[in-house]
């Protein structure tokens, strides 16, 4: 079962599933792993939005964010691959 020989719309669905999986699992990973660093105050006078954005950017720069994103890509792609495999 070679994804390169699928119809174009199935290949697009696979790519979209991978992208949605990355975004979803990055959000889940941030809620699970990075939320405490995002809302912890960097300075006493910083606005909450600045603290949150600084925390998000710091979390995305760590190895943990990459692991969540790669896991999401595997989950999203694997679900669509399995679906396509079962329909043929």
C-alpha positions in Angstrom: 0.0 0.0 0.0 2.0 2.9 -1.3 0.7 6.4 -0.5 2.5 7.8 -3.5 0.1 5.8 -5.8 -3.1 7.0 -4.0 -5.5 9.4 -5.7 -4.5 13.1 -5.3 -7.4 13.8 -2.9 -6.3 11.0 -0.6 -2.7 12.2 -0.6 -4.0 15.7 0.3 -6.1 14.2 3.1 -3.0 12.4 4.4 -1.0 15.7 4.5 -3.9 17.5 6.1 -4.3 14.8 8.7 -0.6 15.1 9.5 -0.8 18.9 9.8 -3.9 18.7 12.0 -2.3 16.1 14.1 0.8 18.2 14.7 -1.3 21.3 15.7 -3.6 19.3 17.9 -0.9 17.4 19.8 1.2 20.6 20.1 -1.9 22.2 21.9 -2.3 19.1 24.0 1.4 19.0 24.8 1.3 22.6 25.8 -1.6 22.1 28.1 0.0 19.1 29.6 3.6 20.1 29.7 4.2 23.8 29.0 1.3 25.6 30.7 3.1 26.2 34.0 6.1 27.9 32.2 3.8 30.1 30.1 1.9 31.6 33.0 4.8 32.0 35.4 5.8 35.6 35.6 9.0 36.4 33.8 9.2 39.8 35.5 7.0 41.5 38.1 5.8 44.2 35.7 5.2 42.2 32.6 1.7 41.9 31.2 0.0 38.6 31.2 -0.1 38.4 27.4 3.7 39.0 27.3 4.3 36.4 29.9 2.2 33.9 28.1 3.8 34.5 24.7 7.2 34.3 26.2 6.3 31.0 27.9 4.9 29.6 24.7 8.0 30.6 22.7 10.3 29.1 25.4 8.3 25.9 25.4 8.4 25.6 21.6 12.1 26.0 21.8 12.5 23.0 24.0 12.8 19.4 22.9 9.5 18.6 24.5 7.5 20.6 22.0 9.2 18.6 19.1 8.2 15.3 20.7 4.6 16.3 20.9 4.5 17.5 17.3 6.2 14.4 16.0 3.8 12.2 17.9 0.9 14.2 16.5 2.2 13.8 13.0 2.4 10.0 13.5 -1.1 9.8 15.0 -2.7 11.9 12.3 -1.0 10.2 9.4 -1.4 6.8 10.9 -5.2 7.3 11.4 -5.7 8.3 7.7 -3.3 5.6 6.5 -5.3 3.0 8.4 -8.6 4.4 7.2 -7.4 4.2 3.6 -6.0 0.7 4.1 -9.4 -0.6 5.5 -11.3 0.9 2.6 -9.3 -0.9 -0.1 
